[in-house]
Structures are given as structure tokens and as C-alpha cells.
Amino acid sequence: MSKFELKLPQMGESVAEATLTTWLKEVGDTIEMDEAVFEIATDKVDSEVPSEVEGVLLEKRFEVDDVIKVGEVVAVIQIEGEAEDSLDTANPEEKTEKVETAEPAIALESQMAQVKEAVSSPAPVFSSSDRFYSPLVKNIAKEEGVSMEELESIIGTGKEGRVTKNDIKAFLENRSNNGGPKTEQAPAAEPTKTVEAPPKVDKSVAEKPKPTPVQAGAGDEIIPLTRMGKLIAQHMVDSVATSAHVQSFVEVDVTNVVNWRNKVKKSFEEREGEKLTFTPIFMEAVAVALKKYPLMNISLDGDKVIKKKNINLGMAAALPDGNLIVPVIKNADQLNLVGMAKTVNDLANRARNNQLKPDEIKDGTYTVTNVGSFGSVFGTPIINQPQVGILALGAIRKIPSVIETDQGEYIGIRSKMYLSHSYDHRVVNGALGGMFVKTVADYLEAWDINREI
């Protein structure tokens, strides 16, 4: 019998799991090559997962709303044309009889053990916790009768403080030693128990602080957070807890950029069929700065710095429902301004229509967000993990400014904006963070008013 295991694919560096939202096929349904089998959702995008083979759906390993880790088997598919190997169609009754008479005692014993385990070890209610637990940790907790309170007290050593298999096994071993059957050694064992009290204090300190409850008053409207909203909120909290955020601000005179765009935008649209916004110009400047300062194009993995080969710019885009998504411009430093403009427009349009593919929101190495589109002069954006920097573009404003010329100084009206650079101070010092954003500013201020496009 030949079976194919359909696994949850990798959807981005920072995406470790996804929520199963819909099964598009039922057990027994025929599946074509590249036909969608189920839908998943992350904090970045909703997507369908297609089959890599033709066949029949034999097994569904997860239910709707289950959280699945990348690489886990979600469905099992019987490869088409080989059903005879898995089902004996000639004598189904005879085969059933053989199976039933082969090991009746083992089957009965297994069922009784499962019933006893379910009765004696009630499962903790994981839905009541804000903390993520993998299916493996959940199963171990259920099998060993670990209560929700005990599970919450375990200090996780995994990514973002998650409890790993080794963490829960160490807890079980410690619990067994503390409260095990070796109680006959009464007087001698007492001091040992008191010595182990301090770790319990440490665990309680490490527990996530409980938010202050908020009471809704008369006439208040209660709006539940969407699934994506919850995931984004957790992603932001985790980023602040992970990176030491520092900001640098630079004022930029973009008068030349504004005048040049006003001069060429009509002819550009007529020729290319695309609008020329300020975003591709800013993206070009950021790509140039990242090429000059490659240590801004990195990620931190424990005590190792990973310097990225490609410059992949994330472009934060607001969605109609108020949530945020970050499509990625791959190899941005290799695009000319026409290519950059078309890529920016395409990703922005499909982001608003929820048409992005998983590949288009992963592998970003640096992110840019345009807070000025909503009128903000500057902001302090939160780093998009596992990156180490994010640049906020403030609103372009006409303001009176001192202009220096060979004939002297005078006051004139200039178009100016602020660049706000947030960076991870664990690996990026103030000099690098400041020089990087200053390079972006210098590139924009030196814009050639006669540039051809």
C-alpha cells in the first residue's frame, strides 16, 4: 500500500505554526494534483494547501481550529491506482474476520487502558491559556496528568519561551523525585525538600503577569478580536520582549523627489500603465543603504549572527479590516525604478484583496512602513521578527526652512519628512543604526531632478 503524507509547508522564517480553518475535502473524496485540500491561517496570510499527488483522502490528522506546526502531517492520501493494495475487495468479510480474530485481547486491553487513562487523568483545558503548547507537549501533559496550573509554571527554553519536550520531561522527573515513592527516608529527606523550594519561587516569578481586568460599562460595545488580530497582537508583544528597541530620527528634505515625481508621473502612467507613488522611490533608497551596510540585513540566532545574502524588503500594508500584512519584495536591490513601482503596486493591490501567496510574505530581511499615509509625522515602529530593523516613513509636509546657497542663506518653502529607524540594540549599535538611516536620507536629498525613467 502506498500512501502520501501531506504536511504543513514552510510559510516564512517567523511562521512556526498555523491554524486549520477549513477542510475542503472529506475522507473518501478524490483529490487531483494541485487541488486544495484544506485552508490555513497565520498572523500574516490565509492560504490554501494543495495536494502534491492524485489520490483519495484516507485520513485527517487535525480538526478545524487546531494549531499545526510547520512540517507536521495534516492529511494522508492514498495514491490513485493503488487502492487494491490497501483494501482487499475480493474477500472483505474474510479479511475483516482475520483482523478481528487475530488480536482481540490486545485490542480490548488497549481500549480499557485508554478509558482508565481518560478517567484518572483529566486533560488540562489548553484553550484557557494564552501560552502556546505544541501537540506533543499537550499529549505528554495529558498522559502524565499534568494540571494546567503545573504546566503554566514550567519555564520554557524553546523559541519565545515555549515549553519543549525536554522541559516537560525535566519537570516530570523533578516532580517524581520530590513526591515519589521514596517517602520512607523521612527525617533525612526533609532538608532536601526545603532546598528545592527556591526553584518554585523562580517559576512563579517567570509566569506571565495577569492583565488588569477591564469592566465594560453601560452602553459600551464589546468587539471581539479577530483571529488575525490576536496573532498580530501576540507577535508584537513577543517582538518587544525579544529585541532591545532603539530609535533614530532624521529629517529629510525631499523637495527634489517631490518635484521630479510631479514632473514624470503623468508620462510614467501613460507609458507603463502604473501609478508612480513615493513608495518605490523610498524602497530604492533603503535597498541602496542595505547594500552599503549589510550588517543591517541580518538576523540573530542565539549567539550567532546570520548575514543575509539577499535584500528582501518587507512592505507593511494596511488591510480594509484594520489589520496589517507585510508582503515582501524579493531581491529589491536588483530592480530598477520601473520594476520596483510595478512590484510595489502589484503586492499592495493583492494584499488589500487577500490574494497574496504564502511565498510572497516570507523571507523578508528588512521592513519599511509608511506611517505618513495616515498623517503621522513620525513613529516608533516595532521590529518584524526575526529581522533587526524597520524604517517608518513620515508624512511629507511643506514647511519654511533655511536654505544655504553660495550667495548666502534665505528662508524658503521646502518639502520635508522624518525617517524613524527602529533597530535591535542587541546587535545594532547607535552608530550603525544612525549611519544607515542617514544614508537613506542622503540618497533622497541628492535626487537628480533630471533623472530619466
C-alpha positions as CSV (number, residue, x, y, z in Angstrom):
1,M,0.0,0.0,0.0
2,S,1.4,3.4,-1.0
3,K,0.4,6.4,1.0
4,F,1.4,10.1,0.8
5,E,1.7,12.3,3.8
6,L,0.6,15.9,3.2
7,K,2.5,18.2,5.6
8,L,2.0,21.8,6.6
9,P,4.5,23.7,4.3
10,Q,7.0,26.3,5.5
11,M,5.4,29.7,5.2
12,G,8.1,32.1,6.3
13,E,11.0,32.5,8.7
14,S,8.9,33.8,11.6
15,V,5.9,31.4,11.0
16,A,6.2,28.3,13.1
17,E,2.6,27.2,13.1
18,A,-0.8,27.9,11.5
19,T,-4.5,27.4,12.4
20,L,-6.5,25.0,10.3
21,T,-9.6,26.9,9.3
22,T,-11.4,24.7,6.7
23,W,-11.3,21.2,5.3
24,L,-12.1,21.4,1.6
25,K,-12.1,17.6,1.2
26,E,-13.6,14.7,3.3
27,V,-12.3,11.2,3.9
28,G,-13.0,9.2,0.7
29,D,-13.0,12.1,-1.6
30,T,-10.9,12.0,-4.8
31,I,-8.1,14.6,-4.9
32,E,-6.5,15.9,-8.1
33,M,-2.9,17.0,-8.4
34,D,-2.5,20.6,-7.1
35,E,-6.1,20.6,-5.8
36,A,-6.6,22.4,-2.5
37,V,-7.2,20.0,0.4
38,F,-7.5,22.4,3.4
39,E,-7.2,26.1,4.3
40,I,-4.9,27.5,7.0
41,A,-4.4,30.9,8.5
42,T,-1.5,32.7,10.2
43,D,-0.9,36.2,11.5
44,K,0.3,37.1,8.0
45,V,-2.0,35.5,5.5
46,D,-4.8,33.0,4.8
47,S,-3.9,30.3,2.3
48,E,-5.0,27.0,0.7
49,V,-2.7,24.0,0.8
50,P,-2.7,21.9,-2.4
51,S,-2.0,18.2,-2.8
52,E,1.2,17.1,-4.4
53,V,-0.3,13.9,-5.7
54,E,-3.5,12.4,-7.1
55,G,-5.4,10.0,-4.9
56,V,-8.1,9.5,-2.3
57,L,-8.2,11.2,1.2
58,L,-7.7,8.4,3.7
59,E,-7.1,10.3,7.0
60,K,-7.4,13.7,8.5
61,R,-5.0,14.2,11.4
62,F,-6.3,17.5,12.7
63,E,-9.7,19.2,13.2
64,V,-10.8,22.7,12.3
65,D,-9.3,25.4,14.7
66,D,-6.4,23.1,15.6
67,V,-2.9,24.7,15.7
68,I,-0.5,22.8,13.5
69,K,3.3,23.2,13.5
70,V,5.2,23.5,10.2
71,G,6.2,20.1,8.9
72,E,3.5,18.1,10.8
73,V,1.4,15.6,8.8
74,V,-2.1,17.1,8.3
75,A,-3.6,14.5,5.9
76,V,-2.8,11.1,4.5
77,I,-3.6,10.4,0.8
78,Q,-3.9,7.0,-0.8
79,I,-2.1,7.3,-4.2
80,E,-4.5,6.7,-7.0
81,G,-4.4,3.4,-8.7
82,E,-3.1,1.5,-5.6
83,A,-6.3,1.1,-3.7
84,E,-6.2,-2.6,-4.3
85,D,-3.2,-2.9,-2.0
86,S,-4.9,-1.2,0.9
87,L,-8.4,-2.8,0.6
88,D,-9.0,-6.5,-0.2
89,T,-12.0,-6.1,-2.4
90,A,-12.2,-9.8,-3.3
91,N,-12.9,-11.0,0.2
92,P,-13.6,-8.1,2.5
93,E,-15.5,-10.2,5.0
94,E,-12.8,-12.8,5.2
95,K,-10.1,-10.1,5.8
96,T,-12.3,-8.4,8.5
97,E,-12.7,-11.7,10.2
98,K,-9.0,-12.4,10.2
99,V,-8.2,-9.0,11.7
100,E,-10.9,-9.4,14.4
101,T,-9.8,-12.8,15.4
102,A,-6.0,-12.1,15.3
103,E,-5.6,-10.0,18.4
104,P,-8.9,-9.5,20.2
105,A,-7.3,-9.5,23.6
106,I,-4.7,-6.8,22.6
107,A,-7.5,-4.5,21.2
108,L,-9.7,-4.9,24.3
109,E,-6.7,-4.3,26.6
110,S,-5.8,-1.1,24.7
111,Q,-9.4,0.2,24.9
112,M,-9.5,-0.4,28.6
113,A,-6.2,1.4,29.2
114,Q,-7.5,4.4,27.2
115,V,-10.7,4.5,29.3
116,K,-8.7,4.3,32.6
117,E,-6.3,7.0,31.5
118,A,-9.2,9.3,30.5
119,V,-10.9,8.8,33.8
120,S,-7.9,9.0,36.1
121,S,-6.1,11.9,34.2
122,P,-8.4,14.6,33.2
123,A,-6.9,16.7,30.4
124,P,-5.9,20.3,31.1
125,V,-8.0,22.9,29.3
126,F,-5.4,24.5,27.0
127,S,-7.9,26.9,25.5
128,S,-7.9,28.8,28.8
129,S,-4.2,29.7,28.4
130,D,-2.6,32.5,26.5
131,R,0.6,30.4,26.2
132,F,1.2,28.2,23.1
133,Y,1.8,24.5,23.7
134,S,2.8,22.1,20.9
135,P,0.6,19.0,20.3
136,L,3.5,16.8,21.6
137,V,3.7,18.7,24.9
138,K,-0.1,18.6,25.2
139,N,-0.1,14.8,24.7
140,I,2.6,14.3,27.3
141,A,0.7,16.5,29.8
142,K,-2.5,14.5,29.2
143,E,-0.7,11.2,29.6
144,E,1.1,12.2,32.8
145,G,-1.8,14.0,34.4
146,V,-0.1,17.4,34.4
147,S,-2.6,20.0,35.5
148,M,-3.0,23.4,33.7
149,E,-1.5,25.2,36.8
150,E,1.6,22.9,36.8
151,L,2.0,23.4,33.0
152,E,1.8,27.2,33.3
153,S,4.6,27.1,35.9
154,I,7.1,25.4,33.7
155,I,9.8,27.7,32.4
156,G,10.2,27.1,28.6
157,T,13.6,27.0,27.0
158,G,12.2,26.9,23.4
159,K,11.8,29.8,21.0
160,E,9.8,32.7,22.5
161,G,9.8,30.9,25.9
162,R,7.8,27.9,24.7
163,V,7.7,24.7,26.6
164,T,9.6,21.9,24.8
165,K,9.5,18.1,25.2
166,N,12.7,18.3,27.3
167,D,11.2,21.0,29.5
168,I,8.1,18.9,30.4
169,K,10.1,15.7,30.9
170,A,12.5,17.5,33.2
171,F,9.5,18.8,35.2
172,L,8.0,15.3,35.4
173,E,11.3,13.9,36.6
174,N,11.7,16.6,39.2
175,R,8.1,16.1,40.4
176,S,8.6,12.4,40.6
177,N,11.8,12.9,42.7
178,N,10.0,15.3,45.0
179,G,6.8,13.4,45.6
180,G,7.8,9.9,44.6
181,P,7.5,6.6,46.5
182,K,10.8,7.2,48.4
183,T,8.9,8.6,51.5
184,E,10.4,6.1,54.0
185,Q,13.5,8.2,54.4
186,A,11.5,10.7,56.3
187,P,14.0,12.6,58.6
188,A,16.9,12.6,56.1
189,A,14.8,13.7,53.1
190,E,13.2,16.7,54.8
191,P,16.1,19.1,54.2
192,T,16.2,18.2,50.5
193,K,12.6,19.3,50.1
194,T,13.3,22.6,51.7
195,V,16.3,23.2,49.4
196,E,14.1,22.7,46.3
197,A,11.7,25.4,47.4
198,P,13.5,28.3,45.7
199,P,13.0,27.0,42.1
200,K,9.3,27.1,42.7
201,V,9.6,30.8,43.6
202,D,11.5,31.4,40.4
203,K,8.9,29.7,38.4
204,S,6.1,31.8,39.8
205,V,8.1,34.9,39.1
206,A,8.5,33.8,35.5
207,E,4.8,33.3,35.0
208,K,3.2,35.8,32.6
209,P,1.6,38.7,34.5
210,K,-2.1,38.7,34.5
211,P,-3.6,41.7,32.7
212,T,-5.8,44.0,34.8
213,P,-9.4,43.1,34.2
214,V,-11.5,45.8,32.5
215,Q,-15.1,46.2,33.2
216,A,-17.5,47.2,30.4
217,G,-19.8,50.0,31.4
218,A,-23.4,50.5,30.5
219,G,-23.7,51.3,26.8
220,D,-20.2,50.1,26.0
221,E,-19.8,48.0,22.9
222,I,-17.7,44.8,23.1
223,I,-15.9,43.9,19.9
224,P,-14.1,40.5,19.9
225,L,-10.6,40.5,18.4
226,T,-10.4,38.7,15.1
227,R,-8.2,35.6,14.8
228,M,-5.6,37.6,12.8
229,G,-5.8,40.4,15.3
230,K,-5.0,38.1,18.2
231,L,-2.0,36.7,16.3
232,I,-0.7,40.1,15.4
233,A,-1.1,41.3,18.9
234,Q,1.0,38.3,20.2
235,H,3.6,38.8,17.5
236,M,4.1,42.5,18.6
237,V,4.3,41.6,22.3
238,D,6.9,38.9,21.5
239,S,9.0,41.2,19.4
240,V,9.2,43.8,22.2
241,A,10.1,41.1,24.6
242,T,12.8,39.7,22.3
243,S,14.6,42.8,20.9
244,A,16.0,45.8,22.6
245,H,14.3,48.5,20.6
246,V,16.2,51.8,20.0
247,Q,15.1,54.6,17.6
248,S,17.0,57.1,15.5
249,F,15.2,60.0,13.7
250,V,16.4,62.0,10.7
251,E,14.7,64.9,9.0
252,V,14.9,64.8,5.1
253,D,14.5,67.4,2.5
254,V,12.6,65.6,-0.3
255,T,11.9,68.7,-2.4
256,N,13.8,67.3,-5.4
257,V,11.9,63.9,-5.1
258,V,8.5,65.7,-5.0
259,N,9.3,68.0,-7.9
260,W,10.7,65.1,-10.0
261,R,7.7,62.9,-9.4
262,N,5.3,65.7,-10.2
263,K,7.1,66.1,-13.5
264,V,7.2,62.5,-14.6
265,K,4.2,60.8,-13.0
266,K,1.7,61.5,-15.9
267,S,4.1,60.3,-18.6
268,F,5.0,57.3,-16.5
269,E,1.4,56.2,-16.1
270,E,0.7,56.7,-19.8
271,R,3.7,54.6,-20.8
272,E,3.7,51.9,-18.1
273,G,0.0,51.7,-17.1
274,E,1.1,52.1,-13.5
275,K,0.9,54.9,-11.0
276,L,4.2,56.2,-9.7
277,T,3.9,56.7,-5.9
278,F,6.6,57.7,-3.5
279,T,6.9,54.2,-2.1
280,P,9.1,52.6,-4.8
281,I,11.5,55.7,-4.6
282,F,11.9,55.1,-0.8
283,M,12.3,51.4,-1.3
284,E,15.1,52.0,-3.8
285,A,16.9,54.3,-1.3
286,V,16.6,51.6,1.5
287,A,17.9,48.9,-0.8
288,V,21.0,51.1,-1.6
289,A,21.6,51.7,2.2
290,L,21.3,48.0,3.0
291,K,23.9,47.2,0.3
292,K,26.2,49.8,1.9
293,Y,25.5,48.5,5.4
294,P,25.0,44.7,5.1
295,L,25.0,44.3,8.9
296,M,21.5,45.8,8.9
297,N,20.4,43.0,6.7
298,I,20.8,40.3,9.4
299,S,19.0,38.0,11.9
300,L,20.2,36.9,15.3
301,D,20.0,33.2,16.1
302,G,21.0,32.7,19.7
303,D,24.7,33.8,19.9
304,K,25.1,33.7,16.1
305,V,24.5,36.5,13.5
306,I,23.2,35.4,10.2
307,K,24.1,37.9,7.4
308,K,21.5,37.6,4.7
309,K,22.7,37.1,1.1
310,N,19.5,38.6,-0.5
311,I,17.9,42.0,0.2
312,N,14.2,41.2,0.6
313,L,12.2,44.3,1.6
314,G,9.0,43.9,3.6
315,M,6.4,46.5,2.8
316,A,3.8,46.9,5.6
317,A,0.3,47.3,4.1
318,A,-2.9,48.1,5.9
319,L,-5.9,45.9,5.2
320,P,-9.5,47.1,5.0
321,D,-10.4,45.4,8.3
322,G,-7.7,47.4,10.1
323,N,-5.2,44.5,10.3
324,L,-1.7,44.6,8.8
325,I,0.2,42.4,6.4
326,V,3.8,42.6,5.1
327,P,4.3,41.4,1.5
328,V,8.0,41.1,0.5
329,I,9.8,42.5,-2.5
330,K,12.4,39.8,-3.2
331,N,15.9,40.9,-4.3
332,A,14.9,44.6,-4.2
333,D,18.4,45.8,-4.9
334,Q,18.2,44.2,-8.4
335,L,15.1,46.1,-9.5
336,N,15.2,49.3,-11.4
337,L,12.6,52.0,-10.5
338,V,10.1,50.8,-13.1
339,G,10.3,47.2,-11.8
340,M,10.1,48.5,-8.2
341,A,7.0,50.5,-9.0
342,K,5.2,47.6,-10.7
343,T,6.1,45.2,-7.9
344,V,5.0,47.6,-5.1
345,N,1.7,48.3,-6.9
346,D,1.0,44.6,-7.5
347,L,1.7,43.5,-4.0
348,A,-0.3,46.3,-2.4
349,N,-3.3,45.6,-4.6
350,R,-3.3,41.9,-3.9
351,A,-2.7,42.4,-0.2
352,R,-5.9,44.6,0.0
353,N,-7.8,41.8,-1.8
354,N,-6.4,39.0,0.3
355,Q,-4.8,37.4,-2.8
356,L,-1.2,37.0,-1.6
357,K,0.5,33.6,-1.7
358,P,2.5,32.3,1.3
359,D,5.8,32.7,-0.6
360,E,5.1,36.4,-1.0
361,I,5.0,37.2,2.7
362,K,8.1,35.2,3.8
363,D,11.9,35.6,3.8
364,G,11.9,39.4,4.5
365,T,15.2,40.7,5.7
366,Y,14.2,44.4,6.5
367,T,10.8,46.1,6.7
368,V,9.5,49.6,5.7
369,T,6.2,51.0,6.9
370,N,4.6,54.2,5.7
371,V,3.0,55.9,8.7
372,G,2.8,59.1,6.8
373,S,0.0,57.8,4.6
374,F,-2.3,58.3,7.7
375,G,-0.9,61.8,8.5
376,S,1.7,60.8,11.1
377,V,4.8,62.9,11.1
378,F,6.9,60.1,12.6
379,G,6.5,56.9,14.6
380,T,8.4,54.2,16.6
381,P,7.6,51.0,14.7
382,I,8.1,47.5,16.3
383,I,10.6,45.3,14.6
384,N,9.3,42.5,12.5
385,Q,11.0,39.4,13.9
386,P,13.4,37.8,13.1
387,Q,14.7,41.0,11.4
388,V,16.7,43.6,13.3
389,G,15.4,46.9,11.8
390,I,12.3,48.6,10.5
391,L,12.0,52.1,8.9
392,A,8.9,54.3,9.3
393,L,8.3,57.0,6.6
394,G,6.6,60.1,8.0
395,A,4.2,62.4,6.2
396,I,5.7,64.8,3.6
397,R,5.0,68.4,4.6
398,K,5.7,71.8,3.2
399,I,7.5,73.9,5.8
400,P,9.6,77.1,6.0
401,S,13.2,76.2,6.1
402,V,16.7,77.8,6.0
403,I,18.3,77.3,2.5
404,E,22.0,77.6,2.1
405,T,23.4,78.9,-1.2
406,D,26.7,80.3,-2.5
407,Q,25.1,83.8,-2.2
408,G,24.0,83.3,1.4
409,E,21.2,81.9,3.4
410,Y,17.5,82.6,3.0
411,I,14.1,81.2,4.1
412,G,12.1,79.2,1.6
413,I,9.3,76.6,1.4
414,R,10.6,73.0,1.3
415,S,9.1,69.6,1.3
416,K,10.3,67.7,4.3
417,M,9.7,64.4,6.1
418,Y,11.0,62.4,9.0
419,L,12.6,58.9,8.8
420,S,12.2,56.9,12.0
421,H,14.5,53.9,12.3
422,S,13.9,51.2,15.0
423,Y,16.6,48.7,15.4
424,D,17.7,45.8,17.7
425,H,20.3,47.2,20.1
426,R,21.5,43.7,20.9
427,V,23.3,43.6,17.6
428,V,23.0,47.0,16.1
429,N,24.7,49.9,17.9
430,G,23.8,53.5,17.6
431,A,26.5,54.3,15.1
432,L,25.4,51.7,12.6
433,G,21.7,52.5,13.1
434,G,22.3,56.2,12.7
435,M,24.6,55.9,9.7
436,F,22.1,53.6,7.9
437,V,19.2,55.9,8.2
438,K,21.4,58.9,7.3
439,T,22.4,57.1,4.1
440,V,18.8,56.8,3.2
441,A,18.3,60.5,3.8
442,D,21.4,61.5,1.8
443,Y,20.2,59.4,-1.2
444,L,16.8,61.1,-1.2
445,E,18.2,64.6,-0.8
446,A,20.6,64.1,-3.7
447,W,17.9,63.0,-6.0
448,D,18.5,64.0,-9.6
449,I,15.7,66.3,-10.8
450,N,16.6,65.4,-14.4
451,R,16.6,61.7,-13.9
452,E,15.3,59.6,-16.8
453,I,12.9,56.7,-16.1
